[in-house]
Amino acid sequence: MTQVVDPYIAELEKQMPPAKQPIQAVSIILSKGSLDMVYPALILANGARMSGIEATIFCTFWGLDAITEKKVDHLHVATVGNPAFPVPTMLGGLPGMEALATAFMKKEIEKIEIPSVREMLQILRDSGAKIFACRMAMDMFNLKQTDLVPEVDGVLSVVDFFDLAAGSQILFI
């Protein structure tokens, strides 16, 4: 038995985009250490894990602040050079402005019950996310793995990170 195909429908099917494949894994490169940049990386990784998506965070340059034991609890909001900061740059540089902005943001974060950065790192670790530090940045800032929070899985070179991230969606923050 021969099946009759409507040429109009056949043409429409050709024009349809291919079915989207679900995301299996994300690799987030965290390159900034200010509070307003660290949280998006952690929240994206947490959302991925909650959706059953593998998540890896690779901390490099100032992003190492998010996983450095001495700095993780003292991250701040950048008020100078931040185009999204709602005051003129000149005012952002005034003494106390950074502390004020940081206190305000931490208060708002607490209000909506978002865990601290340290707690988010633990939540991510417990959920199966992987957290790595960049070997070159560690060397550049004279850091050792013992300087990092315990949730860090290890220190990788960029080449090792890309091998690990193969096939994942890569986000740069």
Backbone hydrogen bonds, N-H to C=O, Kabsch-Sander energy under -0.5 kcal/mol:
donor,donor_aa,acceptor,acceptor_aa,energy
6,D,4,V,-0.5
10,A,6,D,-2.4
11,E,7,P,-2.0
12,L,8,Y,-2.1
13,E,9,I,-2.4
14,K,10,A,-1.5
15,Q,11,E,-1.4
16,M,12,L,-1.0
26,V,54,E,-2.6
27,S,169,Q,-3.1
28,I,56,T,-3.4
29,I,27,S,-0.5
29,I,171,L,-3.4
30,L,28,I,-0.7
30,L,58,F,-2.3
31,S,29,I,-0.7
35,L,76,H,-2.7
37,M,34,S,-2.1
38,V,34,S,-2.5
39,Y,35,L,-1.8
41,A,37,M,-1.1
42,L,38,V,-2.2
43,I,39,Y,-3.1
44,L,40,P,-2.6
45,A,41,A,-2.3
46,N,42,L,-2.5
47,G,43,I,-2.8
48,A,44,L,-2.3
49,R,45,A,-2.3
50,M,46,N,-2.5
51,S,47,G,-1.1
51,S,48,A,-0.6
52,G,49,R,-1.6
53,I,48,A,-3.1
54,E,24,Q,-2.3
56,T,26,V,-1.8
57,I,130,K,-2.7
58,F,28,I,-3.2
59,C,57,I,-0.6
59,C,132,F,-3.1
60,T,30,L,-2.6
60,T,58,F,-0.5
62,W,31,S,-0.9
63,G,60,T,-2.3
64,L,61,F,-2.1
65,D,62,W,-1.8
66,A,63,G,-1.2
67,I,64,L,-1.7
68,T,64,L,-0.8
68,T,65,D,-0.5
69,E,67,I,-0.5
69,E,147,D,-2.5
71,K,68,T,-1.7
72,V,68,T,-2.6
74,H,71,K,-2.5
75,L,72,V,-0.5
79,T,77,V,-0.6
85,F,82,N,-1.9
91,L,88,P,-0.9
92,G,88,P,-2.0
93,G,89,T,-1.2
94,L,91,L,-1.7
97,M,94,L,-2.0
100,L,96,G,-2.3
101,A,97,M,-2.8
102,T,98,E,-2.5
103,A,99,A,-2.5
104,F,100,L,-2.4
105,M,101,A,-2.6
106,K,102,T,-2.7
107,K,103,A,-2.1
108,E,104,F,-2.3
109,I,105,M,-2.6
110,E,106,K,-2.4
111,K,107,K,-2.2
112,I,108,E,-1.4
113,E,110,E,-1.8
114,I,109,I,-2.3
120,M,116,S,-2.8
121,L,117,V,-2.4
122,Q,118,R,-1.7
123,I,119,E,-2.7
124,L,120,M,-2.8
125,R,121,L,-2.4
126,D,122,Q,-2.8
127,S,123,I,-1.7
128,G,124,L,-0.6
128,G,125,R,-1.2
129,A,124,L,-2.3
130,K,55,A,-2.5
132,F,57,I,-3.1
133,A,154,G,-2.3
134,C,59,C,-2.1
135,R,156,L,-3.3
138,M,134,C,-2.5
139,D,135,R,-2.5
140,M,136,M,-2.7
141,F,137,A,-2.3
142,N,139,D,-1.2
143,L,138,M,-3.1
147,D,144,K,-2.1
148,L,145,Q,-1.6
149,V,67,I,-2.8
152,V,149,V,-1.6
153,D,131,I,-3.2
154,G,131,I,-0.8
156,L,133,A,-2.9
161,F,157,S,-2.4
162,F,158,V,-2.6
163,D,159,V,-2.1
164,L,160,D,-2.5
165,A,161,F,-2.6
166,A,162,F,-0.6
166,A,163,D,-0.8
168,S,165,A,-2.8
169,Q,25,A,-2.8
171,L,27,S,-2.5
171,L,169,Q,-0.5
173,I,29,I,-3.3
173,I,171,L,-0.5
